[in-house]
Amino acid sequence: MDNNVQYNEDNIVSLDWKDHIRLRPGMYIGKLGDGSAPDDGIYILIKEVLDNSIDEYVMGYGKKVEISIKDDKVTVRDYGRGIPLGKVVDCVSKINTGGKYDSKAFKKSVGLNGVGTKAVNALSDYFMVKSVRDGKSKMAEFKKGEITSNGKIIKSSEANGTIIEFVPDSTIFKNFHFRAEFVADMLWNYAFLNSGLRLKFNGETMYSKNGLLDLLSKKVNEKNIKYPIIYLKGEDIEIALTHANSYGDDYYSFVNGQFTTQGGTHLNAFREAIVKTIREFYNKNFDSRDVHAGVIAAISVRIEDPIFESQTKTKLGSNNVGPDGPSMRAFIGNFISTELDNFLHRNDEIAKAILAKIKQAEKERNEIAGIKKIARKKAKVANLHNKKLRDCRVHYNMTKGDPEIKDKSTIFITEGDSASGSITKARNVQTEAVFSLRGKPLNCFGLTKKIVYQNEEFNLLQHALNIEEGLEGLRYNRVVIATDADVDGMHIRLLLLTFFLQFFPELVTHNHLFILETPLFRVRDKKQTFYCYSEEEKQNAISSLRGKAEITRFKGLGEISPDEFGGFIGDDIRLSPVNLQSSTEVEDLLSYYMGKNTPDRQEFIIGNLKVELNDFDIEKKAKEAALVEV
């Protein structure tokens, strides 16, 4: 210990609001990311601005919000009352300034602590706020939280409301890119939770008349559900519920219009209430797993002074619906036990369909109970001795620790010793795990869940992810398929996608599944090296070198050295999220790609293989792959 180190007033550093936000952005917006996941920071910035516009609508002011994104600049325009002109600058640049502290004005609002737009301001390379109120307007501009232009109050003929523009700071959000589909999904949720509100984005209008009924109708295909969606609405609570022809259960939960992606006390109470009410209605002590099997449901509650576990408000911690209100469990439990019970008594056909689904789940669970017991033992032994899983130290489902590190928790699924070896040597052992497949996985399309336990590879993979009982136990935030960029690699990728979509679709719908993008070419001379992910990037690299270039084509992950691989799976990792459109029918999708051959399927595979068909052997392999039933 160095006894000469001084500790006095000079060691005490007081950061102003913007410096603190920029130094610790994760405290305010969660993980940073590059836009490849819907909970990345650039989308939280949009949400923080939108929350204020939504609160205006909830209070009865302004029936539409316009959103546009162009050249990385986000513009949000609402038609509410507008920020009081004398407080425009303070509201976006002074902590503890805002209308949300007046509980009478914003009794059950989304943005509670007045930090939202300040965080957006501090984390933006450009930020502009303009307010229009009763024939006058005021505008101010900022750069990284520092004011650069403070306009005067002037006359205006514009409609009342607030306009905010911002460009995220690329030094904080590195290589970021907005994905329109993620923004659209966010806006649709706002529309479903605020019936009558019109949101406009990229020429599309998001509008809902029937709230959560519309949400669930968009999330599921009517061909895939056992009975029409049950829709119940009361004071400050709304639910939609059905059972689907699937193995997992899927819930969408909201508090005061906020999508709580990690659930919380309200979702726990909802799940418990469903089981309790169904047990009492049928007078049978069903196993809760059989009741939940195949459930797709949504719940929205509005409560006073909600307590969230972070600024990003993804998980509710409140145990009560307000300072003087009942417990969350009692509030939701009483509503479900009364309204769902009444509904089932009035709708005999739906009651019969629910009972049939529960009995089907019970039968399947009993059939595989013995297989599961043996499979669990094998999984533990195999993981320990065969070292298929090279685990990391920090896992996604940890309740303590730095959320920025926890959210980076990643597992790479690879095939073959060379590929897994390269990634294993290059990975960050703190947050990145590697699971190595042995050969091509089985095509499980059309098979029952028995195969997950009977097939050693699937059983070990399920065990490594810890998803047997649902996503609650998921050990990694990002599940990344890392296969070679050739025909065999594409085939393995399809087989793994089939496995997840067939048995664990919620892993996809909750945005945990990704494809690793690795460079196809290395172009270099004696001074510079470029890694290129496409033919176009390769040609640009060759042109920039203006001389003799050495070109290497990476046909397999094992050909990339661990030192090089470290750059591809580090902070600059390129991941393509696996997304499903809301209207996608999974069974039809899998049938097309993984079922019996058709001319359309053969033509599609040949035309869409993402490999460079620069020699006859590869082209021949591509055609063979399309003609062989997978």
N, C-alpha and C positions, 0 to 999 in steps of 0.2 A: 504494500500500500504506500502511495506517495504522500508523505506528510506535508510536502511543500505546496500541494494544491490548495488554492485560496477559495473560500466560499463566503461571499459577502453580497452586498446589494447589486454589484455588477453581474452576478451570476443569475439573478432573477430576471427573466425575460417576460414581458407582457406583450402578447401579440394582439393586434387589433383584429376586428371581426373577419376581414377578408383574408388576412395572413393566416389566421387559424384554420379557416375553411380550406385554403389552398394547401396548407401543410398536412391537414388530416381530412381529405375529402371523403374518405370512407365513412367517417362518423356521420356525415350529412346525407350522402347519396348511395351508401353501400359500396359495392365493388365498382371499379372503373370500367374495364372491358373496352372492346373496340366496336361494339354494336352487333356482334354475332349472336348475342343472347338477349331476350326481351327484358331482362332485369339489369342490363348494363347501364352504367351511369348516364349516358347520353339520353336514354329514354326516361330516366328518373328526372332529368332536367325538364323535359317536356311536361311530365306529370306534375311537377311542382308548380309550373305556371298554370297548367290547366285546372288544377285543384281550386285556385282562386276564382277562375271563371265559372266553374261548376257551383261553387258556393254562392255566387251571385244569383245563378239560376234557381238554386234551392230556396233562396230567400225571396224569390219572386221577381227577379230583375233580369231581363234579357233571355230570349228564347232560342238563340243560336250562337255558335262559336265557330270561327273559321280558322283553320290551321293549314299552313303551307310550309314545305321544306324545299329550298332551292339553293344549290351550291353550298350545302352545309349550314345555311341560315334558316332558322326556324322562326316563323311568325305566328303568333296567336292573337286573334282579335275577338274580344267578346263585346256584348251589347248590354252590359250591366250598368251600374250607376257611375262607374269610373272612380279611380282613386281621388279622394279630395285633393284639389290642385295644390294646395299649400304643403301637402305631405307626400308628393310624388317621389321626391328624392329619398326622403327618410324611409319610406315603405320598402324600398329595394336596397337600402344601404346601411340601415341602422338596426342592429339586433334589438329585439324586444320592442319593435315598433310595428303596429299593424292592427287591423280591426278585429282579429281573431281573439284578442284578449277581452273584448266586450261580449260576454257570454249571451247577452240578450240578443245581440245582432247575429251571432253565429252559434246558436245553441248546439247544433249537431253537425258541425262543419267537418271537412276533411283536413284542411290545413290548420293545425292547432297552435303551433309554437312560434309562428311568425318568422321562421328561418328560411322557408322554401325559396322565395325569389331572391333572397340575399345570397343563398348558395349558388343559384344559377348565375347571378351577377358576378360573383367572385371567381367562378370557374369558366367564365366565357371570355374569349378574346375580344368579342364585341357584344355589348348589351345595350338595348334601347328600350325605354319605357315612355309611353305617351298616354295621357289620360284626357278624355273629353267629357266635360260636364256642363250641361245647360248653356251651350253656345260659346264656351271657352275651352282652351286646351293648353296643356303643358307637356314639354318633352325634355328628356335628359338622356345622355349617352355616357357609357362607361367602357373601360378596358381593364379586364382582370380586377374589377371592383373599384378601380379609380375613376372618378368622374372626369370626363373629357369635355362635356358640353352640357351646360345647364341653361336651357331655354327659358324665355320669359313667358308669362301667361298671355296668350293672344286670343283673339276672336276666332271662332271656328263654326262651320256649318255642318260638321260631321255629326253622326248620331252618337249619343252617349256610349261610353264604354272605355275599355283599356286595351291598348295594343302593346305587345312586348315582342321584341326581336332579339335573337341571340345566336352567336356562333360559338360552339364549345371550343375551349382552349386545347389546341392540338398538342401542346407540351404536357398536358395532363391526360387527355384521351388520345393516346397514340394510335395512329393509323385507323381512326374511327370512320365508320360509314353507317348512315341511317338506313335501316331496312324498312321499306314502306309497309310490308306485311305486319311487322311488329307494332308500328304506329297505328295502323288500321285496327288491329286487335284491341289495342288499348282504348281507342276511341269507341269501338263498338261496345266495350264494357261500360264506358261512361253513358252511352245511349241507353243500354238495357237498364241501367240503374237509375236513370233520370227520364222516365217516360215523358214524351212531349218535347224534349230538347233535340234540336237539330245541330249536328256537327258536320262540317264540310271539310273534306280533305282530298286533295288530288282529283277533284271532279266527282268524288263519291260522297253521297249524303248518308250519314248514319242516323237513323231514327227508329225508335221503338215505341209501340203503343201498349204492348203487353208485358213489359219488364222481363223478369226472369223466365217467363214462359217462352218469350222470343229467344232469349239467350240459349236455353237448353235445346230449343228447336233448331238453332243454328249449329250447336255443338254435336248433335246426334242426327243420324239418318233414320227416318221413320221405319225403314225396313229392318233396322237393327235393334228395335226396342220391343219389349214384351207386351207393353200396354201404353195407351196414350199418357202423355205427361200429366202428372198431378200438379196442379197449381193452386197454392193457398196464399192469401194475403191478409195481414192484419195491421194493426197500428204499430208502426216501426219494425215490422218483420214481414218478410216475403220469402217463400220457398217454391222450388220446382223440383220434381222427383220422378224418376222412372228406373226400371231395370233394363239393362241391355244384354245382348247375346255375347257377353265377354266375360273374362275371368276376373279382372281387377275391378276396383271401384274408383270413381273419379268425382271429386267434389270441387265446387267453385264457391268461395266464401268472400263476403264483402262486409265492410263496416263503414257506415257513413259515405257510401259510394266508393270506398277504397278497396281495390282487389287485394285481399290478404292472401298472397300466394303460399305462405307457410302456415295458414290457418290460425289457430289460437283457441281461446276459451269458447268462442261462439261455435266454432266448427266441432270441437269436442262435444259440446252440449248437444248439438244437432245430431251427431252420429249416435250418441247415447240415447237420445229421445226416439229416434227411428226404431232402434232395437227394442226399447222398452214398450213402445206403443204397439208394435207388431206382435210381440210376445203376448201382450194383454188381449189384443183383438182376437187372435187365434187360440188363446189360452194354451199355448205351447212354449216350452222353454228352449226355443231355438238357439243354436250356437250363433254368436254374433257374427262370426265369419261367414256363415251361410246367409244371413240377412243382408250383409253388406256386399256379397258377391254379385258383381254386375251392376251395382247401384251407380247411377249418374245423377247428380243432384247439385243444386245451387241454393245458397241461403244469403240473404241480405238483411242486416239489422242496422237501425239508427239508434245510437245511444249518446248520452251526454258525457263529455269529458273522457273519451276513450284513452286508455293507456296502451301504447304500442311499445314493442320491444326495441325499436330503433326509429330514427328519423324517416326511414323509407317506408315505415308502416306496413310491413309485410306480414307481421304476426301480432295478433291482439293478445294483450296480457290482462285486460280488465276482468275482474271477477263479478262485477255488478254492471247493470245497465245505466247507472248514474249514481251520483252521490247519495240520493235518497231512494234509489230504485231497488228492485229485487235482484237476487243473484242471477248471473247469466244462465246457469243451469235451470233455475226455476222459471225464468222468463221464457226461454225457448222450449223447455220441457212441457210447460203448461199449454203453450200454443199448439205444439205438435200432438200431444196426447188428446187434446180436445178436437182440433180441426182435422187431423189425419184420421182419427178414429171415426169421426162423423162422416168423412168422405168415404171411407171403406164400407161403412154401413149403407151408404146410399148408392154405391157402385159395386155391385156384386161381381160383375165380370172381371173388373180390375183386381178385386180382392182374391178371386180364384187364380188369376194370372200370377200375382205375387206369391201365393202359396205354392204354386207349381214351380216357380223359379227357385224358391228357397229349398224345396224338396230335391230339385235337380242338383243344386249346389251341395246339399247334404250327402246325396248319393255319391257324387263324384269325389267329395272329400273323404268319405269312408273307403272308397275303392282304392285310393292312393295312399291311405294312412300308413299301411305296412311298408309300401315302397319308399315313402318319405323317410321313415325311420332308418332304414338301411342306407338310403342315399346320403343322409346327413352324416352318418359315421364315415362313409367313403369319402365324402367331401373334405372332412377335417383331416383325415389321414393323407389324402392325395395332395391337398394344399400344403401340408406340412412337409411331406417327403419328396414329392415331385417338383415342388417349387414352381407350380404353374402361376402362382400369384406372387409377384414381388411387390409387397405392400409399401405404402407411404406412411408417414408418421401422423399427419393431420387429416381427419376425416370430416366429411360434410355434415354429418348428424351430431357433431359435437356441440354442446350448448355453451361452452366457454371458449375463450381464445379470440384472436383477431379475426373478424368476419371476412376481411379481405383475403387472408390466407386460406381460411376455411372454404370460401367459395371457389378458390382455385383448385381445390381437391379434385384430381382427375385420374381416371383409369384408362389406359390405352389397351385396346384389345388387338392383339397382333397374331400373325400366323407364322410359324417357323422359328427356328433358333436364331438365325442371322438377324432377322428383323427385330425380334424381341431383345436380342443381345445389344443391338445398337441403341435402341430406345432406353434400355435398362442402364447402360453406361452413361447416357447423356441426360437422363431425367434429373429433376429436382427431387431428392428422396424425401424432402419434407412434405410435398404436396402431390407428387405424381407416382402412381402405381402402374404396374404392367401385368397384364394377364395374357398368357401365351396359349393359343389354340394348337391342337395337334391335328393338322390336316384340315380338310374342308368340313364345316359343320353339316349336319343332316338337314335336308329340306323338310321342315316341319309343317308346311302348309297342309291344313286339313286334319292334322293329328290332334289328339286330346292332350291335356296337360300331364297325363301319365308320362309322356315322352320326356318331359323336363327332368324327371327324376330317374327314368330308365336310361337316358343317354348321359354318359359320363361327362362329356364336354358341357352340355347344357346345365347339368346339375352343379358342376363346379363353378360355372360362370354365375349362375343364380346365387350360389352360396357366397361367392366373392363379393357380389354387389349387395347382398343381404336384402333382397327384395321379395323373398318368399311370401311374407305377410303384408306386402304393400310398400309404397314409397316411403313410409315413415322411417324405415330402417336403412334407406339408401345411404351407402358409405361414401359416395363420390358425387360431387355436384355435376361433373362433366364425365359422361361415358363416351369415349372416343374410339370409333372404329378406325384402325390404322392398318390399311392393306396396301399391297403393291399396286402401282398404276398400270396394270396389265390385265389381260382377260381373266386369269385366275383370281387376281385381286378383286376385280369387279364382281366375280361370281361369289366369292366369300362375303363380300360386302352385302350382296343381295340376300344371301342365306342368313346372315346375322340380322339384317333388317326384318326379314320374315319372322325370325324367332321373337324379336322384341314386339313387333306389331301384333303377332298372333297371341302372345301370352302376357305381355307387359306393355300394352299400348299407352298407359299413363306416363311411362318413361319418356315417350315421344310428345304427348300432348302437354306435358309440363316442362318441355324444353330442356331435357337433360341429355339428349342423344346428339352426337356430332360426328362428322367425317373429318379426319385429318387431311389437310392439303399439304403435300410435300412437293418440292420442285421436281420438274421433269428434266430440266437441263441445268448444267453448270457451264457458264461461259466465262473464260478468263484469259488474261495475258500475264505478263510478269509483274504488273502493277495492280491490277484490279480483278475482282471476282464478282460475278453476278449469278444469282440463283433465280431461275426463270420457271414460272408455273404454267406457261403456255407457249405456243409457237410464236405468238406475237411478241411476248416479252423476250424470247430468245433472239428474234430478229432485231429488236430494239437494242439489246445488249451488244450484239455483233456490230451494229452501226456505231454505237457510242465508243467502242474500242478503236475503231478506225485502223485496224491493222490485223495481223495474224492472230486469230482467236482459237483457243483450244476449247472444243465443245464436247461435253460429256453428257450422255443420255442415261439418266437413272431409271433403270427398269425395275429395280426392286429396292425395298427399304434397307436391305442388308448391304447394298452397295454404297450407302451413304455412311461415312465414317462417324463414330460417336461425337467427335469434336464438331463436325458440321451439323449433326443432328441436334446438338444443343441449341443452335440458333433457330431451328425450326419449331422446337417445342417449348421455347422460353417465352419471354414477354411478347415477342412478335409472332407467336403461334397463329397460324391461319386455320380456322375451323369453319366448316360449313354446317349450320344447324339443320337437323332433320325435322322438317315441318310438315304437318298435315293441314290441308285446307279444311275448314269447318264442315264442308259438305262432303268430304271424302268418305266413301264407304270402304272400310278397310278390307272386308272380305272380297269385294269386287276387285280392289287394287291388287291384293295378293293373288287372286285367281288369275288375273291378267299376266302378272310377271312370273309367278311361281307355279302355276297350274299346268294344264295340258297345253301343248303347242297349238298355236294358230298362226296363219300367215302374217297377221298384224303384229303379233308378238315377235316373230322372227325378224321382220323388217325393222321394228323398233330397236331391237338389241343391236343389230348390225349398224344401224344409223346413229346410235347414241353412245357407243363405247368411247369413253374419254381416254383414248390412247392414240399415239401417233402411228397411223397405219403406214409406216414408211418402208415396209418390206413385205414380201409375199407371205412369209411364214406367219406374221402377226395377223395379216388380213385373213389368211386361211383359218387361223385359230378363232378369230372373231366369228366367222361364218359357222364354224363347227359348234361354237358355244350356243349360237342361236338355234341350231338344229337338234341339239341334245336336250332332252327334257331334264330340267333341274329338279 
